[in-house]
Amino acid sequence: MTFAYPEYLFLMLLLLPMTGWYIYEMRKSDASLRLSDTSTLDRQPKPFRVWLLHLPFILRFAAICLISIALARPQLSSVGSREESTEGIDIMMALDVSGTMLAEDFKPNRLEAAKEVAANFVKDRPNDQIGLVVFAGESFTQCPLTTDQNVLVNLIRSVEFGTIEDGTAIGLGLANAVNRMKDSETKSKVIILLTDGSNNRGDIDPMTAAEIAKTFGIRVYTIGVGSYEQARVPYQTPYGVQYTTIDSEFDETTLRRIAETTDGQYFRAKDNSSLESVYAEIDQLEKTKLRVREYSRNHQENWMPFLYAALACLILELILRYFVLRTISN
């Protein structure tokens, strides 16, 4: 049992001076009578009213205690749980953050377009556990699998070029994503790998990582980004930002093989709208049931019985004081 306003329990401190005053009054009101022999009186049974003499005070004492408890609002707390099944899958996104992802054939560039579409994809899948791995010359986990959409969206939007060494370690990025979801108990596990380059860094071959993903029952959907034309890429120099032109060519063959090996699918996105269409198609993936157990703490108000008991004590005190123990004064 808990109390909503425990400070009201201090009202019971009033009982101390009240008890002292009652004892003082009772002693002061005692009458005395001198008798030569009290043996006869000792053998007489005490009247019923004598036994009830202190009961009104006891009832008022109890009423004050009960009123203090009622004012403190006692509550019975209980923890309840509810289990429900929702539809969802585990998804790990592997995002290329290499220098070529700054190419401006997408608006404002490939990286920013990929981040925005990925963030919208997360918002549209509230029942899924989704995480994020980024890679360039190396790879690290930006966010493990989570159902907290707001946290994940903020982490996606905070991704920037230059946080890790430049390059394109597709195999390392894929292997990192596999490692993050290999222990998941969900039946349907998916990796969305987005890149615009060819594997040129890392100690893990992309096809080796694909075989590992297949072993753990993980489907890999690969997305190659880049228009079919040349694209401008900014780079920093001592004289400010300069631009260079690159061809939008990458190792589509390996991306297709990764997808085929893991029963996934390969997509080519050449602009913002086609990238959105790719994620919309992946959004139609088969969903699997997830069990979610929600815990809640319930508070049940329990002050009414104390108030009723206090009222009963006061009524009984009045009956005793003015009817049963009534005194006649001159």
Protein Blocks (a to p, Z undefined) as FASTA:
>chain_A
ZZfblmlmmmmmmmmmmmmmmmmmmmmmpccdddfblklmmmpccdfklmmmmmmmmmmm
mmmmmmmmmmnopadddddddddddddddddddddfbfklmpckbcfbfklmmmmmmmmm
mmmmmkbccdddddffbccdfbdcdfblklmmmmmmmpcghjaccdjdfklmmmmmmmmm
mmpcbfbdcdddddfbdcfedjbdfklmmmmmmmnopacddddeddfbdcddddddfkbc
cdddddddddfklmmmmmmmnopacdddfbfklmmmmmmmmmmpccdddddddddddddd
fklmmmmmmmmmmmmmmmmmmmmmpccdZZ
